[in-house]
Amino acid sequence: MKRTATLVIFLVGLIGTTAAQDMSGTWKGLLEISSMQLEVFFNLKKTEDGYSGTMDVPTQGAKGLPLDKVEVSDNQIVLGFSGAGITYEGEYQGDELIAGTFHQGPVSEPLNLTREEQAAPELERPQEPKGPFPYTVEEGTIPNAAAGLSLAGTLTLPEGDAPVAAAILISGSGPQNRDEELMGHKPFWVLADHLTRNGIAVLRYDDRGVGQSTGEFQGATSQDFSTDVAAVMSYLKTRAEIDPNLIGLVGHSEGGLIAPLVATDYEGVGFIVSMGGPGVTGKEIILEQQRLITAAQGVPVAILDANKDFHNGAIDIVLANEDAEEAMDKLEAHAETVIEKYAHLPGFAQLVPAELAEGTYQQYGGDWFRYFLVHDPAPLWEQVECPVLSVIGENDLQVPAEMNTTAIEQSLKEGGNQDFEAIILPGLNHLFQESETGSPAEYATITQTMSPSALEAITEWILELED
């Protein structure tokens, strides 16, 4: 899943005040959190009303993100994003240095900025498709009447007259555009291009409330998103170029959770490809995901165990308490207990229970996360009757390979579905890139968007269904 804790969150809007010093230009700093190092660029521009600004974090694939807060007064500067609890406070110490501190929730780290002559470097993405394309490309919108919204998407159709198989690409968690764009990568564009060049039609679309699609993303759950997929599937059935018996769902991450929801609630799903999709509950995934990702950062086992102890109890508290105030009180008490228990470990004694409780509730307390934590996909997989391909990367730290592959296989067998294949691809991470550790910290630094081994495995499996 892509809803992992990240240091830098997308920033929106801008405000500013006048300043005595000219801080306009590009400022660069190195943010160090545990074993992670992030190069951060702030691009400040003087305006009639003060300053505006954008932020670049190349290692996270973030470029040109408009700042939510730019306040300059005398030699002081404050940059921030209230939605993620991020604030940068600095002091202008001459034309070449801003000395300051980065804050996010309970985390505070020094971050000094120096003037940079050049902006952040462009990201290298050699797999991004470039025209002219040997297939038809159609842009349009599809109504989801039941939800009162429309989905904007791109349909790519291979050349030829015979009806072909079609794949609906279902994105992972978080607001995603039709290319599932993240960290400078466009995996759904790369996948759609490869499938269509090999004779498979593809429809990919902006999530509700994202890009050119209407509706509200905030507050929607996987069950809600499944109605969007059903609307797209109904549309494809009206197209003469598409074989109505071979309209399938290719879901990545949360998309692999949504696919069996659609297959059990609606008729006509021709096949499912689960790309790093869940086979166990969200709580099981989150606890193991946190352990694997922090372990990849070199965090000691004792701290991994303490972290699991806290989050295991915290999740149970959030799920058992609908009232936010009551949940926060219990989370704060839980945090106090855990901090006291592990005060001998580095950093624990400095944690503030109230801040830890607030950050934890913000992470787990929303509608989407509550649904994800308790939802068990096993009963759905047991009801799936169409052909299924489960493909996952060996180095997937977000949806761990063995745990979820085994669970999906077991559920399909218990439901009597014998028409399935499960593949664990060596060395690939959650984005299906060839990786060293699988850590999300590597995603943006890897130039490859999707490994040819993943592209070929998915393409060949779908083509075999046409034989």
N, C-alpha and C positions, 0 to 999 in steps of 0.2 A: 504494500500500500504506500501511497506517496504522502500520507498525512503523518510523516515523522517530524520530530522536533528539529527545526533548522535554525541556524543563527540569524540568517538574514531573510526577512519576509518581504514580499512585494509591497512597495510603498506608493501611496496615492495622494494627490493634491499638493498644495503649497500655500504657505503664508510667510510673511516677512516683515521686518522693521528696518528702519534706517540704521546705518552704521558709520562710525567714525573712520574705520579703516576699510580699505578695499580688499575684500576676501574673495573676489571673483576669480575664477579659474578652476583648474583641476587639482584636487588634493588627494594624496595617496597614503594609505597606512596599512600596517600588517596587524590583523587581529588574531590573537592566540587564545584558543579555548581548549583546555586539556592538551591533546596532542595534535589538534587541528590548527592549521594556519590559513587564514583567508586574507587575500589582498582586497582591500576595499578602496574604491575611488568615489569621491564626492565631487560633482561638477557644479560649481556655484556660478550664478549669473546675476549681476546687478540689474535691478529693474527700477521703475519710477517709485514703486511702493516699498522697496527694500531689496530682498533677494529671493530668487527661486533656485531650485536645485534638482539634480538627478543623482542617482547612485548606480554604480557598477560593481558587481562582484563576479569577476570572470570565472573563478573556479566553481561558481554555482550557476553559471550560464545566464546571469542577470546583467542586463545592460539598458541604460536609459530609463531606470525606474524613477518616476517623479516623486519627490519627497513630500511628505505629509506635513512637515513642519520645518520651517527655516526661520529662525529668530536670531538676529544679530543686534547686539547693543554694546556700544563701545568696543571693548576687546573680547567680549564673550559671544559664543555662538552655541546655539542649541538646534540639533537636527533630530527629528523623531518620527515614529510611527506608532500612534497610540493603540491601534488595533492589535498590535503584537507586543505591546509593552516595551518597545525599543526607543531608547533615547541616547543621543550622543551629546555630551557637554564638553566644550573645549574653550581654551583661552588662546587668543591670537598673540603669539610671542614674536612678532616681527614678520617680515614679508615671506619667510620660508617655513614657518612652523606654527602649527596649532597643536597644543598639548591638551589632551583630554581623556575622557573615560567613556566607554561603551557600556550601556546598561540594557539588560533584558531580563525582566523578572528578578530572580534572586542573583543573577549573574552580573558582575561588574568587573570589567577588565580595562587596563590602560590601552588607549589607542591614540598614538601621536600621528599627525598628518603632516606631510611635507608637500610643497608645490611640485607638480609634475608637468613637464612640458607637453607630454603626449597623453592622449586619452587612453583608456583601457584598450588592450589589443582585441582585434576581432577574433572570434572563435572559428577554428577550422572544423568544417563539417563536410568532408568530401563526398559523403553519400547522398547529400540533399539532391533530389531529382532536378534535372534541368531539361527544358524543352529543346527542340520540338518532341512531342510525345507520340508514339505509334498507337494511340488509342484516343477515344473520344472523351472529353472532359465536360461535364455539365454541372453548373452551379444552380441551386434552387432552394426552395423551402418546403418543408413537409409539416402539415398541421398535426398536432396532438390535441384533438378536439376534447378528449376527456379531461385533459389538464389545462385547457385554454391557452395553449402556447404554440409556437411554431419553431421548428428546428431548421437551421440553415446548414446546408451540407454540400458535399461534392461527390458526384457519381462518376466513376471512371469505367468506361465500357470498352472491352477489347474489340478489335476488328472482326468482322464476320457476321453471318446471318443466323447461325444456329443459336438457340437459347443456351445460355451459359450459367454456371454456378455463380452465386453472388455472396460476398461476405460483408456483413455489417460490423464495422469496427466500434467496439465499446470501450471507452477510456477508463483509466484508473481513477482513484479518489482525488478529490480536489477539483476545482473548476478547470476544465481543459477545453482547448479549441479542437477543431477537427483533425489537426495534425498531432494531437497529444503533445504539444510543444512544451518542453521543459529543458532548462539548462542549455539552451542553444540547439538542442536536438529536436527533430521532428519525426519521431519513430513511426507514426501512423502514415505519414506521407511516404516515407521510405518503403513501408510494408505495402501500402496500396499500389505504389508504382510497380513493385516487384510482382505482386499478384496479378495485376492487370496486364502487364507485359507477357505473362504466362497464361493468359486466357481466362482469368477469373475477374468478374465485375466486383467493384468495391464501392460501398457507400460509407463515407465518414462524415461526421457532423459535429458542429459546436455543441457542447453541453448546454442545457437550458440555462438562460441567463448569461451566457458567455458568447463573445464575438457577435455574430449577427442573429443568434437565436434569442427568442423572447422567453419570458417566464422568470422565475426566481430560483436561483441555485441554492441560496442560503436556506437551511431548514429542510431541504429535500433529502430523502433517504434512498437507499438502493432500490427499495420497492417502488418509489416514485420514478426513479430513472428507468425502471423496467418498462413503464408505460411509454416512455419515449422510444425505446427500442421496438416495442410492438407497433407503434405508429410508423416507424421507418420500414418495418417488415411488411406491413399492409401496403405501403406505397410500392415497394419493389414487386409485389405480386401483381400489380397493374401493368408492369412493363413487359412488353412482348419479347424483349431481348434477354429476359431473365427466365431461367428454368424455375418454376414455382416450387418444385420439389427439392431444389438445392439452394435454398436461401438459408445461409448459416450465420452463426454469431461467433465473432472472434473477439473475445474479451480479455483485456490486459488488466491484471491486478484486480481491483474492485470489479472491473468489467467481467472477469471470470467468475465473480459471485453473482452478478446480474444475469448472466447468460442462463444458468439453470432456473432462475426465477421466471424468466420469460418462457423457457421451454416447458415448464410445468403449468403456467397460467394461460398460455396461448397455444393454439394449434399451428402446425406448419413449419416448425423449426427443422431445417434439413440436416444440420450438423452443428456441433459446438467445438471451437478451439479455445481452450482455457490457457492463456499465456500468463504464467505466474499467478494463477487464481487460487483462492483459498479452498481448503478442504475441511478446516476446523473452525471453531468459533473465533471471533475477533479478539477476545481476551487472550486466548492461547497464542494467537499470532503476535499480538502486541508485546506480551511478556517475553517471548522468545526473540522477537525482532529487536527489542531494546537490548537484550543480553548480547546478541550476536554483533550488533552495530557498535556498541561500546567496547566489546572485546576486541574488535578489529582496530579500535583506536588505541589499544594498549592499556585499557583500564584494568587494574588488578581484580582478581577473582573476588576478593572480599568486598569490594565496592559493587561489583556486579550483583552479588548476593543481597547486599543491603538495598540496592536499587529495586531488585525484584520484590523484596519484602515490602517496600513502601508501595510500589505500584499495584501489587496484588491486592493489598488491603484497600488502597485508594479506589481502585475500580469497583470493588464490592460496595464500598460506601456510596459512590456516585449512583450505582445502579439501584441501590436499596432506598435512595432518598430523592424523590422528585423535587422537593422544595430546596431551592438553591441555598437559602440561608442555613437551613438545617444541615445540608450536605457540607457546607463550608465549615460549620462549627465542628462537625465530626472529622472532617479532613484535617483541620488544624490540630485537634487532639491526637489524631493518628500520626501526624507529622512530628509533634512533640515527642511522642513515644519512640518513634523510629530514630529521630535525631539523638535522643538520649541514649538509646541502645547502641548506636554506632558512632558516638561522639569521639571515639578513639581513632576513627578513620579520617584521613585527610579531607578537609573541607566540610565535614558534617557539622562540626560545632558552630560554624559560621552561618549555617542555614537559618532562615527566619521562618518559623512555622506558618505564620499568617500568609506570607508571600508564597511559600511552597503550596499551601492549600489553595490559594487563589489561582495560581498558574495551573495546578492540576485540574481544578474544576473547569477552567477555560478550555483545557485540552479535551476532557472526557465528557463534559456536561451537555454538549449540544445534541440536537436530535440525531444527526448523522452518526455521531460516535456512539451514542447509546444503542442505536439499532445495530451498528457493526459489532459492538462488543458482545452482545447476547445472541446475535444471529448465528445459527448453526446450519451450514450448507449441506451437511450430510443427508438429511431427509430429502432435500431437493434433488441431490445427485442420484439418490435411490430411485426417484421417479422419472429420471431422464431416459427416454427410449431411443433417441436418435444417436448416430455415431458421434463419438467424443474423442478428441485429441487433447491430452493434458501435456503441455510442454512447459518446462521450467528450467531455470539456470542452476547449475550446481553451486554457484557462488551467490545465489539469491539470499540476502540477509533480511529482506523485508517480508517476503512470504517464503519461509524456509523450505527448501526443496523436499527433503525426505518426509518431513512431517505432513506436508500437504499433499504430495503425490500419493503417499500410502493411503491417506484418508479418502482421497477421491477414488482411487482404485477400489478400495474396500466398499465404499458406498455404491459404486456402479455394479460391482459383483453381487452385493446383497439385493440390489433391485432387479437383478437378472439381465442386465445389459452386458452382452458379450462383445459388442461392436465398439471397442475402445482401444486406444493406445496411449501409453504414458511414457514420456521421454524426459530424462534429465540430461541437459546438454552441458558437457564438461566446460568449466572455466567461465561460464556466462553469469552475469549478474541479473538483477531484477529488471533492468532495461534490455536484457539480452545482448549486452556488449561483452566482448572478450575482456576480462578483468583480472586484476592481481588478487584482490581480497574480496571484492563484492561490495565494499563500503560505498554508501551514497556519496561520500566525499570524492570518489573517483569519477562519478558520472560525467561531470562537465569537463574534466581534464582528458577523458578518453575521446579521441576524435571520431572513432567509429560510432555510428548511431545504432545499428543493429547488425549482429553477426550474420554472415552468409549462411552459417549452419542453421540458424533459426529460420531465416527466410526460406531456405530450401526445404526444411522439415515441414513447415506449415504448407507451403505451396504444393509439394509432392503429395502430401496426405489428402488435401482437398481435391487435387486432380484425380487421384485414385478413386474417389467417390463417383466421378463421372463415367468411369469405365463400366 
